[in-house]
Amino acid sequence: MARKIANGNYDVKAVVSTEDEIGDLATQLNNMASKIKTFYSELLKEKDSVEQKVKNAIEETEKQKVYLSDRIEEILCEMEKFASGDLSVHLISANDDDIR
């Protein structure tokens, strides 16, 4: 049984047929396997949650990267117009940018 638990099978149960130290050991082994199964399940859920958060952060970072690249390109175009003497240059804020 201990070998099965060590290999990830937390559903095995020791048969408790006596009320002596061996029976107590079997009961505690069953309790331990149950707790390990619960903790392992919680750990997998937390791992999935962290992976999703990382994925979301990467997606948001990529969106920001594209947005900033587009904004820089727009600013450079407007600066070129300004450098050429066009004083009607106007930058439009697309996302609550702090462009003043």
C-alpha positions in Angstrom: 0.0 0.0 0.0 2.7 2.5 0.9 4.4 1.9 -2.5 1.1 2.6 -4.3 0.7 5.9 -2.4 4.3 6.8 -3.1 3.5 6.2 -6.8 0.5 8.6 -6.7 -2.4 6.3 -6.0 -4.1 8.0 -3.1 -7.3 6.0 -3.3 -5.9 2.8 -1.9 -7.1 1.9 1.6 -5.5 -0.3 4.2 -7.9 -2.8 5.7 -8.3 -2.1 9.4 -9.1 -5.4 11.0 -7.6 -5.0 14.5 -7.6 -2.5 17.2 -4.0 -2.8 18.1 -0.9 -0.9 16.9 -1.2 -2.4 13.5 -4.8 -1.3 13.2 -3.9 2.1 14.4 -1.1 2.3 11.8 -3.5 1.2 9.0 -6.0 3.9 10.1 -3.3 6.6 10.2 -2.0 5.5 6.8 -5.5 5.8 5.4 -5.8 9.3 6.9 -2.4 10.3 5.5 -3.3 9.1 2.0 -6.6 11.1 2.2 -4.8 14.2 3.3 -2.1 13.8 0.6 -4.8 13.4 -2.0 -6.6 16.6 -0.8 -3.3 18.6 -0.7 -2.3 17.4 -4.1 -5.6 18.4 -5.6 -5.4 21.8 -4.0 -1.8 22.2 -5.3 -2.9 21.3 -8.9 -5.7 23.9 -8.7 -3.3 26.5 -7.4 -0.8 25.6 -10.2 -3.6 26.0 -12.8 -4.6 29.4 -11.3 -1.0 30.6 -11.4 -0.5 29.4 -15.0 -3.7 31.3 -16.0 -2.5 34.4 -14.3 0.8 34.2 -16.1 -0.9 33.7 -19.4 -3.2 36.7 -18.8 -0.2 38.8 -17.8 1.7 37.8 -20.9 -1.3 38.6 -23.1 -1.8 42.0 -21.5 1.9 42.8 -21.8 1.8 41.9 -25.5 -1.3 44.2 -26.0 0.6 47.0 -24.2 3.6 46.4 -26.3 1.6 46.7 -29.6 -0.2 49.7 -28.3 3.0 51.5 -27.3 4.6 50.7 -30.6 1.6 52.1 -32.5 1.6 55.2 -30.3 5.3 55.8 -30.8 4.9 55.5 -34.5 2.0 58.0 -34.5 4.0 60.4 -32.3 7.0 60.2 -34.6 4.8 60.8 -37.7 3.4 63.9 -36.0 6.9 65.1 -35.0 8.0 64.8 -38.6 5.1 67.0 -39.7 6.0 69.5 -36.9 9.7 69.5 -38.0 8.5 70.2 -41.5 6.7 73.3 -40.3 3.2 72.0 -39.9 2.1 73.6 -36.7 -1.4 72.0 -36.8 0.0 68.7 -35.3 -2.5 67.1 -32.9 -2.0 63.9 -30.8 -5.2 62.1 -29.8 -5.2 60.2 -26.6 -6.6 56.7 -27.2 -6.4 55.2 -23.7 -6.3 57.7 -20.9 -2.7 58.4 -21.8 -0.9 61.1 -19.9 0.2 62.9 -23.0 0.2 66.7 -22.3 
